[in-house]
Amino acid sequence: MFDLSEHELASLLGLQRQSVTEWREKGIPSVRRASVERLLDLANVFAREVVQSRIAQIVRTSDDWLGGRSILDTIRIDGPEAVYAYLRRLFSYDNA
């Protein structure tokens, strides 16, 4: 959805790239499923609300509302909840 490489996905989740490769082969460890499901939920929000071909660019572009960071950087640093707050503000059409 976000068009992430294994390296980017690992960085987003605070893992080594080899861990992501292992997850593809053996499955996601139960202690990490909630984090991955939260990211999938966020990806589904983007799929519903944003033109598909633009998602990869949007999540990599810095935004003043995110303190000059991209959505991916915000997820990595502050977690998905910060992006949900950003999206609520963005989609509210009340940007005052």
LODREN-381207 format. One line per 2 residues: for each residue x, y, z of N, C-alpha, C, O. Coordinates in nm, 3 decimals. Example, Ala and Ser with C-alpha at 12.3 -4.5 7.8 and 13.67 -1.06 7.14 Angstrom:
1.319/-0.569/0.780/1.230/-0.450/0.780/1.320/-0.330/0.780/1.424/-0.332/0.846; 1.285/-0.225/0.708/1.367/-0.106/0.714/1.290/0.003/0.787/1.341/0.114/0.804
This chain:
0.082/-0.119/0.000/0.000/0.000/0.000/0.087/0.126/0.000/0.068/0.215/-0.083; 0.181/0.134/0.093/0.269/0.249/0.099/0.390/0.232/0.008/0.476/0.320/-0.001
0.396/0.118/-0.060/0.506/0.086/-0.152/0.640/0.089/-0.079/0.735/0.155/-0.123; 0.647/0.018/0.034/0.767/0.015/0.116/0.858/-0.100/0.078/0.812/-0.210/0.047
0.986/-0.074/0.081/1.083/-0.182/0.068/1.089/-0.255/0.202/1.035/-0.206/0.302; 1.154/-0.371/0.206/1.170/-0.441/0.333/1.249/-0.355/0.432/1.220/-0.354/0.551
1.348/-0.285/0.382/1.428/-0.197/0.468/1.340/-0.087/0.529/1.349/-0.059/0.648; 1.257/-0.024/0.446/1.169/0.083/0.495/1.068/0.029/0.596/1.042/0.093/0.698
1.011/-0.087/0.568/0.915/-0.147/0.660/0.983/-0.180/0.793/0.927/-0.156/0.899; 1.101/-0.236/0.785/1.175/-0.268/0.908/1.202/-0.142/0.988/1.184/-0.142/1.110
1.245/-0.036/0.923/1.271/0.090/0.992/1.145/0.144/1.057/1.148/0.194/1.170; 1.034/0.135/0.986/0.906/0.183/1.037/0.866/0.109/1.164/0.809/0.168/1.255
0.897/-0.019/1.170/0.860/-0.103/1.284/0.972/-0.115/1.388/0.955/-0.182/1.490; 1.084/-0.048/1.363/1.196/-0.055/1.456/1.264/-0.190/1.458/1.305/-0.238/1.564
1.275/-0.253/1.342/1.333/-0.386/1.329/1.451/-0.386/1.235/1.480/-0.286/1.169; 1.519/-0.498/1.229/1.620/-0.523/1.126/1.548/-0.577/1.003/1.445/-0.643/1.014
1.602/-0.550/0.885/1.542/-0.598/0.761/1.526/-0.750/0.762/1.429/-0.803/0.709; 1.621/-0.819/0.822/1.616/-0.966/0.827/1.492/-1.015/0.902/1.439/-1.122/0.872
1.446/-0.937/0.999/1.325/-0.974/1.074/1.203/-0.973/0.983/1.117/-1.061/0.992; 1.195/-0.874/0.896/1.082/-0.865/0.803/1.085/-0.983/0.707/0.981/-1.042/0.677
1.203/-1.016/0.659/1.218/-1.132/0.571/1.171/-1.258/0.643/1.100/-1.340/0.585; 1.211/-1.274/0.767/1.169/-1.390/0.847/1.018/-1.392/0.867/0.957/-1.499/0.863
0.959/-1.278/0.889/0.813/-1.271/0.906/0.742/-1.319/0.780/0.640/-1.388/0.788; 0.796/-1.283/0.664/0.735/-1.328/0.538/0.737/-1.481/0.527/0.645/-1.542/0.473
0.842/-1.540/0.579/0.858/-1.685/0.571/0.783/-1.760/0.681/0.723/-1.865/0.656; 0.787/-1.707/0.804/0.734/-1.780/0.919/0.608/-1.719/0.980/0.545/-1.780/1.067
0.572/-1.600/0.935/0.457/-1.533/0.993/0.498/-1.428/1.095/0.611/-1.427/1.144; 0.406/-1.341/1.125/0.432/-1.231/1.219/0.421/-1.285/1.361/0.322/-1.350/1.394
0.520/-1.259/1.445/0.512/-1.304/1.584/0.391/-1.242/1.655/0.354/-1.128/1.627; 0.331/-1.317/1.744/0.210/-1.270/1.811/0.232/-1.139/1.887/0.140/-1.058/1.897
0.353/-1.117/1.939/0.379/-0.993/2.013/0.383/-0.870/1.921/0.377/-0.757/1.970; 0.393/-0.890/1.792/0.399/-0.779/1.696/0.272/-0.764/1.613/0.259/-0.667/1.538
0.179/-0.857/1.626/0.058/-0.853/1.541/-0.023/-0.726/1.558/-0.071/-0.670/1.459; -0.039/-0.678/1.680/-0.118/-0.557/1.702/-0.057/-0.438/1.629/-0.130/-0.359/1.569
0.074/-0.424/1.633/0.142/-0.313/1.565/0.121/-0.322/1.414/0.093/-0.222/1.348; 0.136/-0.441/1.361/0.119/-0.461/1.217/-0.026/-0.437/1.177/-0.053/-0.376/1.073
-0.119/-0.486/1.257/-0.261/-0.465/1.225/-0.297/-0.317/1.229/-0.379/-0.272/1.149; -0.237/-0.242/1.320/-0.263/-0.097/1.326/-0.212/-0.029/1.199/-0.278/0.061/1.146
-0.097/-0.071/1.150/-0.045/-0.015/1.024/-0.134/-0.054/0.906/-0.157/0.028/0.817; -0.182/-0.177/0.906/-0.273/-0.220/0.799/-0.402/-0.140/0.802/-0.455/-0.103/0.697
-0.452/-0.114/0.922/-0.572/-0.033/0.936/-0.549/0.107/0.879/-0.633/0.162/0.808; -0.434/0.165/0.912/-0.399/0.296/0.860/-0.388/0.294/0.707/-0.434/0.386/0.639
-0.327/0.189/0.654/-0.317/0.174/0.507/-0.455/0.166/0.445/-0.477/0.219/0.336; -0.548/0.099/0.511/-0.685/0.090/0.460/-0.755/0.226/0.459/-0.835/0.254/0.370
-0.726/0.309/0.557/-0.781/0.445/0.558/-0.732/0.520/0.434/-0.810/0.585/0.365; -0.604/0.510/0.406/-0.550/0.574/0.286/-0.615/0.518/0.160/-0.646/0.594/0.068
-0.635/0.388/0.155/-0.696/0.326/0.037/-0.838/0.379/0.013/-0.880/0.395/-0.102; -0.910/0.405/0.121/-1.047/0.457/0.108/-1.052/0.604/0.075/-1.142/0.649/0.003
-0.956/0.681/0.125/-0.967/0.827/0.121/-0.877/0.896/0.018/-0.899/1.013/-0.014; -0.778/0.826/-0.034/-0.677/0.890/-0.120/-0.666/0.813/-0.251/-0.683/0.691/-0.254
-0.639/0.884/-0.358/-0.618/0.821/-0.488/-0.499/0.725/-0.475/-0.389/0.766/-0.436; -0.522/0.599/-0.508/-0.423/0.492/-0.489/-0.285/0.526/-0.544/-0.184/0.501/-0.478
-0.281/0.580/-0.663/-0.152/0.606/-0.727/-0.072/0.717/-0.658/0.046/0.736/-0.687; -0.134/0.790/-0.568/-0.067/0.901/-0.499/-0.020/0.866/-0.357/0.056/0.942/-0.297
-0.063/0.753/-0.304/-0.036/0.720/-0.165/0.113/0.716/-0.134/0.158/0.778/-0.037; 0.190/0.645/-0.214/0.334/0.633/-0.188/0.402/0.769/-0.180/0.488/0.790/-0.094
0.365/0.861/-0.266/0.423/0.995/-0.264/0.375/1.073/-0.141/0.454/1.141/-0.076; 0.248/1.063/-0.111/0.191/1.137/0.002/0.258/1.098/0.133/0.291/1.185/0.214
0.277/0.969/0.156/0.334/0.925/0.285/0.481/0.960/0.298/0.536/0.953/0.408; 0.546/0.998/0.188/0.688/1.033/0.192/0.714/1.184/0.189/0.828/1.228/0.200
0.609/1.263/0.173/0.623/1.407/0.160/0.607/1.474/0.297/0.513/1.443/0.371; 0.699/1.564/0.329/0.690/1.632/0.458/0.572/1.729/0.458/0.530/1.779/0.354
0.520/1.755/0.578/0.403/1.841/0.593/0.421/1.926/0.719/0.465/1.876/0.823; 0.387/2.052/0.710/0.398/2.142/0.825/0.314/2.093/0.943/0.354/2.109/1.058
0.198/2.035/0.915/0.110/1.986/1.022/0.174/1.871/1.098/0.131/1.838/1.209; 0.275/1.809/1.041/0.346/1.699/1.107/0.484/1.745/1.155/0.574/1.664/1.175
0.498/1.873/1.174/0.626/1.927/1.220/0.736/1.917/1.117/0.853/1.905/1.151; 0.698/1.921/0.990/0.796/1.912/0.882/0.838/1.771/0.849/0.929/1.750/0.769
0.774/1.674/0.912/0.807/1.533/0.886/0.707/1.473/0.787/0.601/1.529/0.761; 0.745/1.359/0.732/0.654/1.284/0.646/0.564/1.195/0.733/0.588/1.180/0.853
0.463/1.139/0.673/0.376/1.045/0.744/0.457/0.924/0.790/0.439/0.878/0.903; 0.545/0.872/0.704/0.626/0.757/0.744/0.717/0.791/0.861/0.732/0.710/0.953
0.778/0.908/0.860/0.863/0.949/0.971/0.780/0.963/1.099/0.825/0.925/1.207; 0.661/1.017/1.085/0.574/1.035/1.202/0.534/0.900/1.260/0.533/0.884/1.382
0.503/0.803/1.175/0.470/0.668/1.225/0.590/0.611/1.298/0.576/0.556/1.407; 0.708/0.624/1.239/0.829/0.568/1.299/0.860/0.632/1.434/0.901/0.562/1.527
0.842/0.763/1.445/0.880/0.835/1.567/0.768/0.837/1.672/0.793/0.811/1.789; 0.647/0.867/1.629/0.536/0.887/1.723/0.429/0.779/1.719/0.343/0.774/1.806
0.435/0.692/1.618/0.336/0.586/1.605/0.217/0.628/1.520/0.201/0.746/1.487; 0.133/0.531/1.486/0.019/0.556/1.398/-0.083/0.656/1.453/-0.148/0.726/1.376
-0.098/0.663/1.585/-0.199/0.753/1.643/-0.178/0.898/1.602/-0.275/0.970/1.579; -0.054/0.940/1.592/-0.025/1.077/1.549/-0.072/1.099/1.406/-0.116/1.209/1.371
-0.064/0.998/1.324/-0.109/1.010/1.185/-0.262/1.011/1.178/-0.320/1.083/1.098; -0.326/0.932/1.263/-0.473/0.936/1.269/-0.521/1.076/1.306/-0.617/1.126/1.247
-0.457/1.140/1.402/-0.493/1.276/1.441/-0.474/1.372/1.323/-0.557/1.459/1.298; -0.363/1.355/1.253/-0.335/1.437/1.134/-0.444/1.417/1.028/-0.493/1.514/0.971
-0.480/1.294/1.003/-0.582/1.265/0.901/-0.718/1.319/0.941/-0.792/1.370/0.857; -0.753/1.309/1.069/-0.881/1.365/1.115/-0.884/1.515/1.087/-0.985/1.568/1.039
-0.775/1.581/1.116/-0.767/1.725/1.090/-0.771/1.753/0.940/-0.841/1.844/0.895; -0.697/1.676/0.864/-0.691/1.696/0.720/-0.826/1.672/0.653/-0.866/1.749/0.565
-0.895/1.567/0.693/-1.022/1.532/0.629/-1.141/1.605/0.687/-1.252/1.591/0.635; -1.122/1.684/0.792/-1.234/1.754/0.854/-1.280/1.875/0.774/-1.392/1.922/0.793
-1.196/1.924/0.687/-1.224/2.045/0.607/-1.242/2.167/0.696/-1.287/2.272/0.649; -1.210/2.155/0.823/-1.213/2.268/0.915/-1.071/2.290/0.963/-1.035/2.250/1.073
-0.991/2.354/0.881/-0.848/2.366/0.907/-0.813/2.495/0.981/-0.699/2.541/0.975; -0.908/2.550/1.049/-0.883/2.675/1.123/-0.800/2.653/1.245/-0.770/2.748/1.318
